[in-house]
Amino acid sequence: MAKAYLIVEVDTHDHAAMADYRTKTPEAIARFGGKFMVRGGQTETLEGGWAPPRLVMIEFPSLAKAQEFYRSDYYAPLLKQRLAAGASKAILAEGVAE
């Protein structure tokens, strides 16, 4: 079974709300078998001019688990908080089969 990755680019406008969001997400992600692979940190643009202000990548055991997390009633209020705190772009990507 292939793992899946939730990749999010975030440009924060309300830093206090986003800081609160960041304290709550590890537990929510872990409930669905996910773990952070990238959570902010330094990036280097290599091609195409893409320079995300903040990049997050979360690994899930499967695409179904990633979808379940993102669409869950448990995550819904946190997602609403994140979207209100800044502008985001997010994708789900299925990894290679192991």
OpenMM code with the backbone's topology and positions (N, CA, C; nanometers):
from openmm import Vec3, app, unit

residues = "MET ALA LYS ALA TYR LEU ILE VAL GLU VAL ASP THR HIS ASP HIS ALA ALA MET ALA ASP TYR ARG THR LYS THR PRO GLU ALA ILE ALA ARG PHE GLY GLY LYS PHE MET VAL ARG GLY GLY GLN THR GLU THR LEU GLU GLY GLY TRP ALA PRO PRO ARG LEU VAL MET ILE GLU PHE PRO SER LEU ALA LYS ALA GLN GLU PHE TYR ARG SER ASP TYR TYR ALA PRO LEU LEU LYS GLN ARG LEU ALA ALA GLY ALA SER LYS ALA ILE LEU ALA GLU GLY VAL ALA GLU".split()
positions = [
    Vec3(0.0844, -0.1177, 0.0000),
    Vec3(0.0000, 0.0000, 0.0000),
    Vec3(0.0889, 0.1241, 0.0000),
    Vec3(0.0523, 0.2214, -0.0791),
    Vec3(0.1287, 0.3459, -0.0885),
    Vec3(0.0870, 0.4434, 0.0211),
    Vec3(0.1843, 0.5119, 0.0764),
    Vec3(0.1569, 0.6188, 0.1708),
    Vec3(0.1048, 0.7392, 0.0930),
    Vec3(0.0563, 0.8387, 0.1657),
    Vec3(0.0068, 0.9603, 0.1017),
    Vec3(0.0594, 1.0809, 0.1771),
    Vec3(0.0629, 1.1929, 0.1088),
    Vec3(0.1204, 1.3146, 0.1638),
    Vec3(0.0262, 1.4317, 0.1435),
    Vec3(0.0001, 1.5011, 0.2523),
    Vec3(-0.0740, 1.6263, 0.2486),
    Vec3(0.0314, 1.7359, 0.2485),
    Vec3(0.0335, 1.8164, 0.1424),
    Vec3(0.1325, 1.9218, 0.1262),
    Vec3(0.0584, 2.0549, 0.1254),
    Vec3(0.0997, 2.1433, 0.2156),
    Vec3(0.0290, 2.2700, 0.2336),
    Vec3(0.1291, 2.3847, 0.2315),
    Vec3(0.0983, 2.4849, 0.1499),
    Vec3(0.1713, 2.6112, 0.1495),
    Vec3(0.0862, 2.7100, 0.2274),
    Vec3(0.1457, 2.7788, 0.3241),
    Vec3(0.0698, 2.8687, 0.4107),
    Vec3(0.1350, 3.0061, 0.4143),
    Vec3(0.0530, 3.1084, 0.3991),
    Vec3(0.0951, 3.2469, 0.4160),
    Vec3(0.0104, 3.3037, 0.5294),
    Vec3(0.0680, 3.3111, 0.6469),
    Vec3(-0.0050, 3.3477, 0.7681),
    Vec3(-0.0275, 3.4982, 0.7781),
    Vec3(-0.1521, 3.5350, 0.8140),
    Vec3(-0.1871, 3.6755, 0.8373),
    Vec3(-0.2176, 3.7002, 0.9845),
    Vec3(-0.2742, 3.6025, 1.0523),
    Vec3(-0.3070, 3.6132, 1.1946),
    Vec3(-0.2166, 3.5157, 1.2693),
    Vec3(-0.1040, 3.5669, 1.3152),
    Vec3(-0.0013, 3.4802, 1.3747),
    Vec3(-0.0452, 3.4171, 1.5066),
    Vec3(-0.1254, 3.4872, 1.5849),
    Vec3(-0.1730, 3.4308, 1.7121),
    Vec3(-0.2657, 3.3124, 1.6870),
    Vec3(-0.3583, 3.3274, 1.5932),
    Vec3(-0.4512, 3.2187, 1.5618),
    Vec3(-0.3763, 3.0988, 1.5029),
    Vec3(-0.2761, 3.1271, 1.4190),
    Vec3(-0.1998, 3.0177, 1.3593),
    Vec3(-0.1143, 2.9476, 1.4645),
    Vec3(-0.0601, 3.0201, 1.5597),
    Vec3(0.0177, 2.9589, 1.6673),
    Vec3(-0.0708, 2.8655, 1.7494),
    Vec3(-0.1933, 2.9070, 1.7764),
    Vec3(-0.2883, 2.8217, 1.8478),
    Vec3(-0.3214, 2.6975, 1.7649),
    Vec3(-0.3440, 2.7149, 1.6365),
    Vec3(-0.3708, 2.6027, 1.5449),
    Vec3(-0.2568, 2.5011, 1.5504),
    Vec3(-0.1336, 2.5501, 1.5497),
    Vec3(-0.0170, 2.4612, 1.5490),
    Vec3(-0.0060, 2.3776, 1.6755),
    Vec3(-0.0589, 2.4257, 1.7863),
    Vec3(-0.0545, 2.3462, 1.9101),
    Vec3(-0.1546, 2.2314, 1.9057),
    Vec3(-0.2595, 2.2453, 1.8262),
    Vec3(-0.3676, 2.1468, 1.8234),
    Vec3(-0.3525, 2.0406, 1.7144),
    Vec3(-0.2788, 2.0708, 1.6106),
    Vec3(-0.2745, 1.9793, 1.4964),
    Vec3(-0.1999, 1.8486, 1.5194),
    Vec3(-0.0915, 1.8438, 1.5978),
    Vec3(-0.0227, 1.7143, 1.6113),
    Vec3(-0.1143, 1.6027, 1.6604),
    Vec3(-0.1977, 1.6303, 1.7582),
    Vec3(-0.2898, 1.5282, 1.8088),
    Vec3(-0.3910, 1.4875, 1.7015),
    Vec3(-0.4448, 1.5863, 1.6318),
    Vec3(-0.5436, 1.5571, 1.5271),
    Vec3(-0.4831, 1.4700, 1.4176),
    Vec3(-0.3628, 1.5021, 1.3755),
    Vec3(-0.2953, 1.4267, 1.2700),
    Vec3(-0.2651, 1.2844, 1.3164),
    Vec3(-0.2167, 1.2707, 1.4389),
    Vec3(-0.1830, 1.1393, 1.4928),
    Vec3(-0.3052, 1.0484, 1.5022),
    Vec3(-0.4225, 1.1042, 1.5273),
    Vec3(-0.5459, 1.0235, 1.5342),
    Vec3(-0.5715, 0.9466, 1.4048),
    Vec3(-0.5213, 0.9978, 1.2940),
    Vec3(-0.5442, 0.9359, 1.1641),
    Vec3(-0.4168, 0.8695, 1.1105),
    Vec3(-0.3213, 0.8466, 1.1995),
    Vec3(-0.1990, 0.7764, 1.1614),
    Vec3(-0.0968, 0.8626, 1.0910),
    Vec3(-0.1157, 0.9943, 1.0943),
    Vec3(-0.0248, 1.0841, 1.0243),
    Vec3(0.0896, 1.1324, 1.1096),
    Vec3(0.1923, 1.1833, 1.0419),
    Vec3(0.3054, 1.2446, 1.1110),
    Vec3(0.3662, 1.3519, 1.0217),
    Vec3(0.4188, 1.4545, 1.0864),
    Vec3(0.4834, 1.5625, 1.0120),
    Vec3(0.6142, 1.5138, 0.9517),
    Vec3(0.6344, 1.5477, 0.8258),
    Vec3(0.7612, 1.5231, 0.7583),
    Vec3(0.8350, 1.6566, 0.7420),
    Vec3(0.7602, 1.7621, 0.7165),
    Vec3(0.8118, 1.8989, 0.7059),
    Vec3(0.7122, 1.9871, 0.7788),
    Vec3(0.7635, 2.0753, 0.8631),
    Vec3(0.6751, 2.1671, 0.9355),
    Vec3(0.7454, 2.3011, 0.9468),
    Vec3(0.7331, 2.3793, 0.8390),
    Vec3(0.8066, 2.5060, 0.8343),
    Vec3(0.9508, 2.4772, 0.7976),
    Vec3(1.0399, 2.5506, 0.8554),
    Vec3(1.1813, 2.5290, 0.8264),
    Vec3(1.2231, 2.5979, 0.6975),
    Vec3(1.3486, 2.5920, 0.6733),
    Vec3(1.4086, 2.6600, 0.5584),
    Vec3(1.3758, 2.5872, 0.4286),
    Vec3(1.3495, 2.6633, 0.3246),
    Vec3(1.3320, 2.6074, 0.1904),
    Vec3(1.4291, 2.6775, 0.0951),
    Vec3(1.4578, 2.6128, -0.0141),
    Vec3(1.5428, 2.6708, -0.1183),
    Vec3(1.4717, 2.6514, -0.2520),
    Vec3(1.4437, 2.7598, -0.3196),
    Vec3(1.3787, 2.7530, -0.4502),
    Vec3(1.4816, 2.7106, -0.5544),
    Vec3(1.4512, 2.6022, -0.6238),
    Vec3(1.5426, 2.5493, -0.7249),
    Vec3(1.4934, 2.5747, -0.8663),
    Vec3(1.3627, 2.5751, -0.8874),
    Vec3(1.3056, 2.5946, -1.0209),
    Vec3(1.1730, 2.6679, -1.0104),
    Vec3(1.1420, 2.7430, -1.1121),
    Vec3(1.0082, 2.7966, -1.1305),
    Vec3(0.9654, 2.9133, -1.0427),
    Vec3(1.0500, 2.9618, -0.9570),
    Vec3(1.0154, 3.0775, -0.8767),
    Vec3(0.9214, 3.0495, -0.7598),
    Vec3(0.8959, 2.9221, -0.7301),
    Vec3(0.8070, 2.8881, -0.6185),
    Vec3(0.8813, 2.9145, -0.4889),
    Vec3(0.8271, 3.0049, -0.4062),
    Vec3(0.8902, 3.0391, -0.2787),
    Vec3(0.7830, 3.0455, -0.1711),
    Vec3(0.7361, 2.9305, -0.1224),
    Vec3(0.6297, 2.9322, -0.0223),
    Vec3(0.6758, 2.9984, 0.1071),
    Vec3(0.5911, 3.0830, 0.1656),
    Vec3(0.6265, 3.1454, 0.2929),
    Vec3(0.6460, 3.0405, 0.4033),
    Vec3(0.5649, 2.9355, 0.4008),
    Vec3(0.5764, 2.8237, 0.4956),
    Vec3(0.5269, 2.6995, 0.4241),
    Vec3(0.5968, 2.5892, 0.4424),
    Vec3(0.5598, 2.4643, 0.3776),
    Vec3(0.5452, 2.3556, 0.4839),
    Vec3(0.4376, 2.2796, 0.4711),
    Vec3(0.4111, 2.1690, 0.5626),
    Vec3(0.3827, 2.0445, 0.4791),
    Vec3(0.4404, 1.9314, 0.5190),
    Vec3(0.4118, 1.8044, 0.4534),
    Vec3(0.3858, 1.7013, 0.5624),
    Vec3(0.2716, 1.6347, 0.5513),
    Vec3(0.2300, 1.5355, 0.6495),
    Vec3(0.2143, 1.4017, 0.5791),
    Vec3(0.2746, 1.2981, 0.6347),
    Vec3(0.2653, 1.1635, 0.5788),
    Vec3(0.1529, 1.0873, 0.6479),
    Vec3(0.0722, 1.0193, 0.5678),
    Vec3(-0.0338, 0.9317, 0.6181),
    Vec3(-0.0103, 0.7915, 0.5648),
    Vec3(-0.0622, 0.6901, 0.6342),
    Vec3(-0.0395, 0.5521, 0.5897),
    Vec3(-0.1024, 0.5187, 0.4548),
    Vec3(-0.2026, 0.5975, 0.4120),
    Vec3(-0.2683, 0.5733, 0.2831),
    Vec3(-0.3409, 0.6997, 0.2390),
    Vec3(-0.3771, 0.7031, 0.1123),
    Vec3(-0.4551, 0.8155, 0.0602),
    Vec3(-0.5908, 0.8216, 0.1303),
    Vec3(-0.6499, 0.7057, 0.1565),
    Vec3(-0.7804, 0.7019, 0.2243),
    Vec3(-0.7715, 0.7636, 0.3637),
    Vec3(-0.6631, 0.7362, 0.4384),
    Vec3(-0.6473, 0.7938, 0.5719),
    Vec3(-0.6258, 0.9451, 0.5641),
    Vec3(-0.5519, 0.9906, 0.4654),
    Vec3(-0.5302, 1.1346, 0.4480),
    Vec3(-0.6622, 1.2052, 0.4159),
    Vec3(-0.7407, 1.1447, 0.3282),
    Vec3(-0.8716, 1.2011, 0.2938),
    Vec3(-0.9637, 1.2000, 0.4150),
    Vec3(-0.9614, 1.0922, 0.4896),
    Vec3(-1.0437, 1.0808, 0.6101),
    Vec3(-1.0077, 1.1918, 0.7097),
    Vec3(-0.8786, 1.2147, 0.7303),
    Vec3(-0.8339, 1.3216, 0.8187),
    Vec3(-0.8857, 1.4570, 0.7717),
    Vec3(-0.8558, 1.4907, 0.6470),
    Vec3(-0.8874, 1.6246, 0.5958),
    Vec3(-1.0375, 1.6526, 0.5968),
    Vec3(-1.1171, 1.5514, 0.5738),
    Vec3(-1.2626, 1.5695, 0.5643),
    Vec3(-1.3362, 1.5370, 0.6946),
    Vec3(-1.2627, 1.5078, 0.8002),
    Vec3(-1.3243, 1.4634, 0.9253),
    Vec3(-1.3891, 1.5779, 1.0027),
    Vec3(-1.4904, 1.5416, 1.0803),
    Vec3(-1.5524, 1.6368, 1.1721),
    Vec3(-1.4529, 1.6794, 1.2794),
    Vec3(-1.3580, 1.5925, 1.3097),
    Vec3(-1.2576, 1.6236, 1.4113),
    Vec3(-1.1661, 1.7380, 1.3649),
    Vec3(-1.1240, 1.7339, 1.2390),
    Vec3(-1.0333, 1.8358, 1.1863),
    Vec3(-1.1065, 1.9618, 1.1397),
    Vec3(-1.2336, 1.9531, 1.1102),
    Vec3(-1.3086, 2.0654, 1.0516),
    Vec3(-1.2902, 2.1980, 1.1253),
    Vec3(-1.3024, 2.2044, 1.2581),
    Vec3(-1.2839, 2.3341, 1.3237),
    Vec3(-1.1397, 2.3852, 1.3158),
    Vec3(-1.0444, 2.2937, 1.3123),
    Vec3(-0.9045, 2.3351, 1.2976),
    Vec3(-0.8780, 2.3870, 1.1567),
    Vec3(-0.9344, 2.3213, 1.0581),
    Vec3(-0.9207, 2.3678, 0.9203),
    Vec3(-0.9800, 2.5073, 0.9060),
    Vec3(-1.0961, 2.5274, 0.9624),
    Vec3(-1.1593, 2.6597, 0.9580),
    Vec3(-1.0685, 2.7651, 1.0212),
    Vec3(-1.0072, 2.7301, 1.1329),
    Vec3(-0.9154, 2.8220, 1.2010),
    Vec3(-0.7953, 2.8541, 1.1125),
    Vec3(-0.7364, 2.7509, 1.0498),
    Vec3(-0.6205, 2.7735, 0.9627),
    Vec3(-0.6552, 2.8617, 0.8450),
    Vec3(-0.7689, 2.8345, 0.7823),
    Vec3(-0.8084, 2.9121, 0.6652),
    Vec3(-0.8376, 3.0575, 0.7008),
    Vec3(-0.8863, 3.0812, 0.8212),
    Vec3(-0.9124, 3.2183, 0.8656),
    Vec3(-0.7832, 3.2915, 0.9020),
    Vec3(-0.6797, 3.2166, 0.9384),
    Vec3(-0.5544, 3.2765, 0.9844),
    Vec3(-0.4575, 3.3099, 0.8723),
    Vec3(-0.4866, 3.2656, 0.7505),
    Vec3(-0.3960, 3.2937, 0.6396),
    Vec3(-0.4444, 3.2329, 0.5100),
    Vec3(-0.3685, 3.2565, 0.4056),
    Vec3(-0.3982, 3.2007, 0.2740),
    Vec3(-0.3210, 3.0703, 0.2578),
    Vec3(-0.3854, 2.9686, 0.2022),
    Vec3(-0.3224, 2.8376, 0.1877),
    Vec3(-0.3476, 2.7781, 0.0505),
    Vec3(-0.2603, 2.6891, 0.0147),
    Vec3(-0.2791, 2.5997, -0.0998),
    Vec3(-0.2477, 2.4614, -0.0464),
    Vec3(-0.3286, 2.3625, -0.0807),
    Vec3(-0.3076, 2.2277, -0.0283),
    Vec3(-0.3368, 2.1234, -0.1353),
    Vec3(-0.2570, 2.0179, -0.1339),
    Vec3(-0.2803, 1.9038, -0.2220),
    Vec3(-0.2568, 1.7752, -0.1444),
    Vec3(-0.3211, 1.6692, -0.1901),
    Vec3(-0.2912, 1.5339, -0.1442),
    Vec3(-0.2185, 1.4633, -0.2580),
    Vec3(-0.1118, 1.3940, -0.2254),
    Vec3(-0.0377, 1.3199, -0.3257),
    Vec3(-0.0131, 1.1794, -0.2763),
    Vec3(-0.0425, 1.0824, -0.3596),
    Vec3(-0.0170, 0.9431, -0.3247),
    Vec3(0.1296, 0.9115, -0.3526),
    Vec3(0.1938, 0.8470, -0.2569),
    Vec3(0.3336, 0.8080, -0.2730),
    Vec3(0.3476, 0.6837, -0.3578),
    Vec3(0.4702, 0.6394, -0.3752),
    Vec3(0.4962, 0.5177, -0.4518),
    Vec3(0.4668, 0.3964, -0.3648),
    Vec3(0.4204, 0.2905, -0.4289),
    Vec3(0.3913, 0.1662, -0.3560),
    Vec3(0.5216, 0.1089, -0.3015),
    Vec3(0.5151, 0.0579, -0.1807),
    Vec3(0.6355, 0.0017, -0.1191),
    Vec3(0.6532, -0.1425, -0.1547),
] * unit.nanometer
topology = app.Topology()
chain = topology.addChain("A")
for resn in residues:
    res = topology.addResidue(resn, chain)
    for name in ("N", "CA", "C"):
        topology.addAtom(name, app.Element.getBySymbol(name[0]), res)
